[in-house]
């Protein structure tokens, strides 16, 4: 009888430990899901608040400048075009500077090659002249 009671107590202790372990796993899983849900909710609220703030700023700009939606859209288009133009001009300037650098390098290379060929031909002419004098050609 004592052995049966001890066996039952051990089984009950094991069951309680298993139950506690499952409860802790469940709570940890639920905590993670709740935190994910809260983060998503905060993102949605911030997005909505940002959209509202942007819309309020747009309306304030319209009222300040006393323009309608079409005029404001045209103004933004003008700003975009001017920014694109300025960016393109700076890119063109950088491209021109790069091309000038490449041309200068090519000119230096061509000059060096010309000088080398000139020296080689001059040396060959002197050598042929010396051989002609030596061998009487």
DAQUIVEN-V206025 format. One record per residue. N is the residue number from 0. SS is DSSP state (a for helix, b for strand, c for the rest). OMEGA is omega in whole degrees, -180 to 180 (999 if undefined). Layout:
# DAQUIVEN-V206025
n/ss/omega
N/SS/OMEGA
N/SS/OMEGA
This chain:
# DAQUIVEN-V206025
n/ss/omega
0/c/178
1/a/180
2/a/179
3/a/180
4/a/178
5/a/179
6/a/179
7/a/177
8/a/178
9/a/179
10/a/179
11/a/179
12/a/179
13/a/178
14/a/179
15/a/179
16/a/178
17/a/179
18/a/177
19/a/179
20/a/178
21/a/179
22/a/179
23/a/178
24/a/179
25/a/-179
26/a/179
27/a/179
28/a/-180
29/a/179
30/a/-180
31/a/180
32/a/178
33/a/179
34/a/177
35/a/179
36/a/179
37/a/179
38/a/179
39/a/180
40/a/179
41/a/177
42/a/180
43/a/180
44/a/180
45/a/178
46/a/179
47/a/179
48/a/179
49/a/179
50/a/178
51/a/179
52/a/179
53/a/180
54/a/178
55/a/178
56/a/178
57/a/180
58/a/178
59/a/178
60/a/178
61/a/-179
62/a/-180
63/a/-178
64/a/-179
65/c/178
66/c/178
67/c/-176
68/a/-179
69/a/180
70/a/179
71/a/178
72/a/178
73/a/178
74/a/178
75/a/178
76/a/178
77/a/178
78/a/179
79/a/-179
80/a/180
81/a/179
82/a/179
83/a/179
84/a/-180
85/a/179
86/a/-180
87/a/179
88/a/180
89/a/177
90/a/179
91/a/179
92/a/178
93/a/179
94/a/178
95/a/179
96/a/178
97/a/179
98/a/178
99/a/177
100/a/178
101/a/179
102/a/178
103/a/177
104/a/179
105/a/179
106/a/179
107/a/179
108/a/-180
109/a/179
110/a/179
111/a/180
112/a/179
113/a/180
114/a/180
115/a/179
116/a/179
117/a/180
118/a/179
119/a/-180
120/a/178
121/a/178
122/a/179
123/a/180
124/a/177
125/a/179
126/a/179
127/a/179
128/a/-180
129/a/178
130/a/178
131/a/179
132/a/-178
133/a/-175
134/a/174
135/c/179
136/c/999
